[in-house]
Amino acid sequence: MLLHLLTKIKDSLTDLAGENTIFNVAYDALKQIDCDDVKSYQSLKDVLSDCYKYLIEQESKGQLTLNERVLLNNIDRLDDLLVEGRM
């Protein structure tokens, strides 16, 4: 489940990377993380935190695109999985 969700997040970041440097930086950093390494789960959250903040800001302004909405939902789902320990 986690790897599937990370793939979806990477795909969204790939689509959005050209639109905003925040997404580009997150995509480049996400490529560097070993998802099988338990220590990297906090790194996942750290990498996506700037994206999440940006997306929440855009949402509060009513300016989220469909691709951004999908990314936000997937980041929320990832956070839920990590908190619940369903990795």
Backbone bond lengths (Angstrom), bond angles and torsions (degrees), N, CA, C in turn:
res aa  C-N    CA-C-N  psi(-1)  N-CA   C-N-CA  omega(-1)  CA-C   N-CA-C  phi
1 M - - - 1.451 - - 1.526 111.68 -
2 L 1.314 116.03 -44.94 1.457 120.65 -179.35 1.521 111.03 -62.95
3 L 1.319 117.35 -46.76 1.462 119.70 -179.28 1.522 111.35 -64.08
4 H 1.320 116.68 -37.55 1.469 120.53 177.51 1.531 110.30 -63.05
5 L 1.312 116.43 -43.25 1.456 121.45 -179.87 1.527 110.91 -67.37
6 L 1.319 117.15 -40.27 1.463 120.11 177.37 1.528 111.21 -63.85
7 T 1.314 116.72 -36.75 1.461 120.72 176.90 1.526 110.04 -63.34
8 K 1.321 116.79 -42.44 1.458 120.68 178.11 1.534 110.91 -63.45
9 I 1.320 116.74 -40.35 1.461 121.01 179.01 1.525 109.90 -65.95
10 K 1.331 117.04 -44.85 1.467 120.36 177.37 1.523 111.24 -59.58
11 D 1.330 116.93 -42.53 1.466 120.85 178.77 1.530 111.01 -61.56
12 S 1.311 116.52 -42.79 1.467 120.11 178.03 1.519 111.08 -64.22
13 L 1.327 115.99 -43.05 1.462 119.60 178.83 1.524 111.38 -64.55
14 T 1.326 116.78 -35.87 1.463 120.57 176.67 1.522 110.05 -60.43
15 D 1.335 115.80 -44.88 1.464 120.49 179.97 1.523 112.19 -65.70
16 L 1.327 117.04 -34.19 1.468 121.38 -174.50 1.528 114.31 -95.19
17 A 1.321 117.63 -11.42 1.472 121.13 -173.46 1.525 112.92 -57.48
18 G 1.305 117.23 -35.53 1.461 120.05 -179.65 1.515 113.88 -74.28
19 E 1.312 117.01 -16.33 1.458 121.29 -176.43 1.522 113.62 -89.22
20 N 1.336 116.80 -24.44 1.461 119.70 -173.50 1.524 109.13 -156.57
21 T 1.316 116.49 135.68 1.465 119.91 -178.99 1.520 112.53 -65.77
22 I 1.324 118.01 -27.27 1.471 120.65 178.16 1.526 109.41 -59.32
23 F 1.320 116.38 -44.24 1.461 120.64 179.96 1.520 111.26 -69.55
24 N 1.317 117.01 -37.02 1.461 121.29 179.08 1.520 111.19 -64.58
25 V 1.319 116.68 -45.05 1.472 121.70 179.07 1.532 109.96 -62.71
26 A 1.317 116.60 -44.02 1.470 120.35 -179.83 1.526 110.65 -64.03
27 Y 1.319 117.07 -41.48 1.466 120.10 179.26 1.528 110.46 -62.39
28 D 1.325 117.06 -46.52 1.471 120.39 179.47 1.525 111.19 -61.30
29 A 1.318 117.01 -41.30 1.471 120.90 179.75 1.521 111.21 -69.17
30 L 1.319 117.28 -38.51 1.459 121.28 -179.15 1.522 111.29 -64.68
31 K 1.307 116.97 -33.11 1.467 120.63 177.88 1.525 111.80 -64.05
32 Q 1.332 117.51 -24.99 1.456 122.61 -176.05 1.532 113.53 -85.13
33 I 1.315 117.37 -12.69 1.466 121.36 -173.54 1.522 111.05 -87.84
34 D 1.328 115.26 132.95 1.457 121.34 174.47 1.526 107.97 -86.99
35 C 1.320 115.79 107.42 1.466 120.94 -174.40 1.527 113.05 -69.51
36 D 1.315 117.22 -14.99 1.456 120.35 178.16 1.520 112.36 -85.80
37 D 1.324 116.56 -7.40 1.456 122.03 -178.76 1.524 109.18 -90.64
38 V 1.306 117.16 116.83 1.467 121.45 -176.88 1.528 111.33 -57.39
39 K 1.310 117.78 -34.09 1.455 121.24 -179.31 1.526 111.75 -65.41
40 S 1.306 116.93 -18.14 1.456 119.55 -174.63 1.529 112.97 -83.54
41 Y 1.323 119.22 -7.65 1.459 119.94 -178.44 1.522 112.01 -63.08
42 Q 1.328 116.92 -40.50 1.462 118.95 175.15 1.526 109.45 -66.80
43 S 1.314 116.96 -34.60 1.459 120.86 177.02 1.525 111.36 -62.01
44 L 1.318 116.38 -37.31 1.467 120.06 176.70 1.522 110.14 -59.33
45 K 1.300 115.65 -47.33 1.459 119.87 -179.93 1.522 110.74 -63.86
46 D 1.332 116.54 -40.15 1.459 120.52 179.56 1.528 111.28 -63.88
47 V 1.325 116.43 -42.98 1.461 121.59 -178.89 1.528 110.55 -63.36
48 L 1.301 116.54 -39.44 1.458 120.63 -174.95 1.524 113.97 -90.01
49 S 1.320 117.85 -4.70 1.469 119.86 -174.95 1.527 112.65 -63.85
50 D 1.332 118.51 -41.24 1.465 120.21 178.94 1.524 110.96 -66.04
51 C 1.324 116.36 -39.85 1.471 120.26 176.07 1.518 110.07 -60.66
52 Y 1.310 114.93 -46.17 1.463 119.99 -177.97 1.532 110.92 -60.66
53 K 1.323 116.22 -45.81 1.468 120.35 179.11 1.526 110.92 -60.74
54 Y 1.323 116.13 -43.96 1.462 120.63 178.95 1.531 110.50 -62.23
55 L 1.325 116.34 -45.22 1.462 120.59 -178.17 1.529 111.51 -64.68
56 I 1.322 117.21 -40.23 1.466 121.02 177.69 1.524 110.20 -63.78
57 E 1.318 115.80 -40.80 1.471 120.37 178.11 1.536 110.68 -62.20
58 Q 1.325 115.92 -45.03 1.464 120.52 178.96 1.529 110.81 -64.39
59 E 1.322 115.64 -39.05 1.462 120.00 179.38 1.530 110.78 -63.17
60 S 1.326 116.40 -41.85 1.463 119.83 -179.18 1.529 111.47 -65.61
61 K 1.327 116.95 -25.74 1.469 122.12 176.78 1.525 111.83 -87.67
62 G 1.334 116.89 -7.08 1.455 120.92 -177.73 1.517 112.68 73.65
63 Q 1.339 116.63 29.97 1.459 120.70 -173.63 1.529 113.99 -117.69
64 L 1.317 118.50 19.10 1.461 120.77 179.06 1.528 110.88 -74.08
65 T 1.327 115.38 134.14 1.458 119.50 171.60 1.531 108.11 -82.84
66 L 1.308 116.35 170.86 1.468 120.03 179.15 1.526 110.63 -60.79
67 N 1.334 117.47 -45.77 1.475 121.04 179.82 1.525 111.44 -62.39
68 E 1.318 116.74 -37.93 1.463 119.92 177.80 1.525 110.80 -67.96
69 R 1.317 117.45 -37.71 1.466 121.78 177.80 1.529 110.50 -62.40
70 V 1.341 115.76 -43.20 1.468 120.53 178.29 1.525 109.99 -61.40
71 L 1.326 116.86 -44.81 1.468 120.86 179.16 1.524 110.63 -61.94
72 L 1.318 117.24 -45.79 1.464 120.83 179.32 1.526 111.05 -59.19
73 N 1.315 117.07 -45.51 1.464 120.61 178.85 1.526 111.51 -61.80
74 N 1.317 117.14 -40.78 1.469 120.17 -179.97 1.524 112.15 -69.71
75 I 1.314 117.36 -36.17 1.471 119.83 175.83 1.526 109.66 -65.36
76 D 1.327 116.78 -41.02 1.473 120.18 176.18 1.525 111.00 -60.91
77 R 1.316 117.12 -43.84 1.469 120.85 179.12 1.520 110.98 -63.80
78 L 1.337 117.06 -40.09 1.465 121.09 177.52 1.526 110.08 -61.78
79 D 1.305 116.27 -45.60 1.460 119.87 179.33 1.526 110.82 -60.93
80 D 1.324 116.48 -42.26 1.468 120.16 177.35 1.525 111.09 -59.67
81 L 1.329 117.02 -44.17 1.464 120.78 179.25 1.525 111.61 -62.31
82 L 1.314 115.73 -42.67 1.461 119.45 -177.82 1.524 110.87 -68.14
83 V 1.327 116.84 -38.61 1.460 120.80 179.10 1.522 111.29 -68.22
84 E 1.336 115.66 -42.15 1.451 120.13 -178.34 1.525 113.17 -78.88
85 G 1.322 116.70 -10.74 1.452 120.77 178.47 1.503 114.03 75.33
86 R 1.332 117.50 25.87 1.466 121.86 179.98 1.515 111.54 -95.75
87 M 1.294 117.12 49.92 1.451 120.70 -177.89 1.471 107.89 -84.64
